[in-house]
Amino acid sequence: MTFAEIISIEPFEWRAVLTSLACGGIIGLERQLRGKPVGIRTSALIVLGTYIFIAASMLVSASNAATDPSRIIGQVITGIGFLGAGVMLARDGMVWGVTSAATIWSLASIGVCIAIGYDLIAIKLSLVVVFVLVGVDTMEDYSQALTRGVHKKYQDWFEKPRSEDKPQ
């Protein structure tokens, strides 16, 4: 057995696996540095798992005309939706983790891009996701207009002293 045969992951491709890990790592690093759920490992595994499911479904459909890989994409999206719902919490009338859930959804879509052969686009989209996560947060820090509404109520809620904290 040759070294090439030992490291072979046919019918999958190392290029796509490494792209999946890189894309998940780019987004996961941003989340992990900010102390958010869905860090580097989780993000890389979501992109990789999505790639494997979609690539496998495309391989099966190539050998069997009765199968449809778009159905697998739909099922992956549904499963990712449940995973995203698992990171959201409701506490004191507020929902937490929606951005993490949306990030999980974006990670899966990047895995689909890799599976259909658009590796460079997947890398670019990973950078766009990081730009949205960091850029909007930065804009909120510097703009009063963006902290109105729900975000303003959220800030006020944390800044108001509770009744048990007030001196009597």
C-alpha positions as CSV (number, residue, x, y, z in Angstrom):
1,M,0.0,0.0,0.0
2,T,1.4,3.4,-1.0
3,F,1.5,6.6,1.1
4,A,-1.0,8.2,-1.4
5,E,-3.4,5.3,-0.8
6,I,-3.1,5.6,2.9
7,I,-3.9,9.3,3.1
8,S,-6.6,9.1,0.4
9,I,-10.1,10.1,1.4
10,E,-11.7,9.3,-1.9
11,P,-14.4,10.1,-3.0
12,F,-13.9,13.3,-0.9
13,E,-11.1,15.8,-1.5
14,W,-8.5,17.0,0.9
15,R,-8.7,20.5,-0.7
16,A,-12.3,20.8,0.3
17,V,-11.7,19.4,3.8
18,L,-9.0,21.9,4.4
19,T,-11.1,24.7,3.0
20,S,-13.9,23.7,5.3
21,L,-11.6,23.7,8.3
22,A,-10.2,27.1,7.3
23,C,-13.6,28.7,6.7
24,G,-14.9,27.4,10.0
25,G,-11.7,28.4,11.7
26,I,-11.9,32.0,10.4
27,I,-15.5,32.5,11.7
28,G,-15.0,30.4,14.9
29,L,-11.9,32.4,15.9
30,E,-13.9,35.6,15.9
31,R,-16.6,34.0,18.0
32,Q,-14.1,32.4,20.4
33,L,-12.1,35.6,20.9
34,R,-15.3,37.4,21.9
35,G,-16.3,34.7,24.3
36,K,-19.4,33.7,22.3
37,P,-20.8,30.2,21.8
38,V,-19.8,28.3,18.7
39,G,-16.0,28.7,18.7
40,I,-13.4,27.4,16.4
41,R,-14.0,23.6,16.9
42,T,-17.8,23.8,16.5
43,S,-17.6,26.2,13.5
44,A,-15.0,24.0,11.7
45,L,-17.1,20.9,12.4
46,I,-20.3,22.5,11.1
47,V,-18.7,23.5,7.8
48,L,-16.9,20.2,7.5
49,G,-20.0,18.1,8.3
50,T,-22.1,20.1,5.9
51,Y,-19.5,19.6,3.2
52,I,-19.4,15.8,3.8
53,F,-23.2,15.4,3.7
54,I,-23.7,17.4,0.6
55,A,-20.7,15.9,-1.3
56,A,-21.9,12.4,-0.3
57,S,-25.4,13.2,-1.6
58,M,-24.0,14.4,-4.9
59,L,-21.9,11.3,-5.2
60,V,-25.0,9.1,-4.6
61,S,-27.1,11.1,-7.0
62,A,-24.4,10.7,-9.7
63,S,-24.7,6.9,-9.5
64,N,-28.5,6.8,-9.0
65,A,-30.7,9.1,-11.1
66,A,-33.6,8.6,-8.6
67,T,-31.9,10.6,-5.9
68,D,-31.9,14.3,-5.5
69,P,-29.0,16.1,-3.7
70,S,-31.2,19.2,-3.2
71,R,-33.3,17.1,-0.7
72,I,-30.2,16.5,1.4
73,I,-29.4,20.2,1.3
74,G,-32.9,20.8,2.7
75,Q,-32.4,18.2,5.4
76,V,-29.1,19.7,6.4
77,I,-30.6,23.1,6.7
78,T,-33.4,21.7,8.8
79,G,-30.9,20.0,11.1
80,I,-28.8,23.1,11.4
81,G,-31.9,25.0,12.3
82,F,-32.4,22.7,15.3
83,L,-28.7,23.1,16.2
84,G,-29.1,26.8,16.1
85,A,-32.2,26.7,18.2
86,G,-30.2,24.9,20.8
87,V,-27.9,27.8,21.3
88,M,-30.7,30.3,21.9
89,L,-32.0,31.0,25.3
90,A,-35.0,33.0,26.6
91,R,-34.4,34.7,29.9
92,D,-36.4,37.5,31.6
93,G,-38.3,38.2,28.4
94,M,-35.2,38.5,26.3
95,V,-33.8,36.1,23.7
96,W,-30.1,35.4,23.7
97,G,-28.0,33.7,21.2
98,V,-29.8,34.7,18.0
99,T,-26.5,35.9,16.4
100,S,-24.9,32.6,17.3
101,A,-27.8,30.7,15.7
102,A,-27.5,32.8,12.5
103,T,-23.8,32.2,12.5
104,I,-24.4,28.5,12.6
105,W,-26.8,28.8,9.7
106,S,-24.2,30.8,7.7
107,L,-21.5,28.2,8.5
108,A,-23.7,25.5,7.0
109,S,-24.2,27.5,3.8
110,I,-20.5,27.9,3.5
111,G,-20.2,24.1,3.7
112,V,-22.7,23.8,0.8
113,C,-20.6,26.3,-1.3
114,I,-17.5,24.1,-0.7
115,A,-19.4,20.9,-1.6
116,I,-20.5,22.3,-4.9
117,G,-17.0,23.4,-5.8
118,Y,-16.9,27.1,-4.9
119,D,-14.0,27.1,-2.4
120,L,-12.8,30.6,-3.1
121,I,-16.3,32.0,-2.8
122,A,-16.7,30.1,0.5
123,I,-13.5,31.8,1.9
124,K,-14.7,35.2,0.7
125,L,-18.1,34.6,2.3
126,S,-16.4,33.6,5.6
127,L,-14.7,36.9,5.6
128,V,-18.0,38.6,4.9
129,V,-19.5,36.9,7.9
130,V,-16.6,38.0,10.1
131,F,-17.0,41.5,8.8
132,V,-20.7,41.6,9.7
133,L,-20.0,40.2,13.1
134,V,-17.2,42.6,13.9
135,G,-18.3,45.5,11.8
136,V,-21.9,45.9,13.0
137,D,-20.7,45.5,16.6
138,T,-18.1,48.2,16.1
139,M,-20.7,50.5,14.5
140,E,-23.1,49.9,17.4
141,D,-20.3,51.0,19.8
142,Y,-19.8,54.3,17.9
143,S,-23.3,55.2,16.9
144,Q,-26.1,56.3,19.2
145,A,-28.7,55.6,16.5
146,L,-27.9,51.9,16.3
147,T,-28.3,51.5,20.1
148,R,-31.9,52.7,20.1
149,G,-34.9,50.4,20.3
150,V,-34.3,46.9,21.6
151,H,-30.6,47.5,22.1
152,K,-31.2,50.7,24.1
153,K,-33.8,48.9,26.3
154,Y,-31.2,46.1,26.7
155,Q,-28.5,48.6,27.9
156,D,-31.0,50.4,30.2
157,W,-32.1,47.1,31.7
158,F,-28.5,46.3,32.7
159,E,-27.7,49.8,33.9
160,K,-30.8,50.3,36.1
161,P,-30.2,49.4,39.7
162,R,-32.5,46.6,41.0
163,S,-34.8,47.4,43.9
164,E,-32.7,45.2,46.2
165,D,-29.6,47.2,45.2
166,K,-31.0,50.6,46.1
167,P,-30.0,52.1,49.5
168,Q,-32.9,52.4,51.9
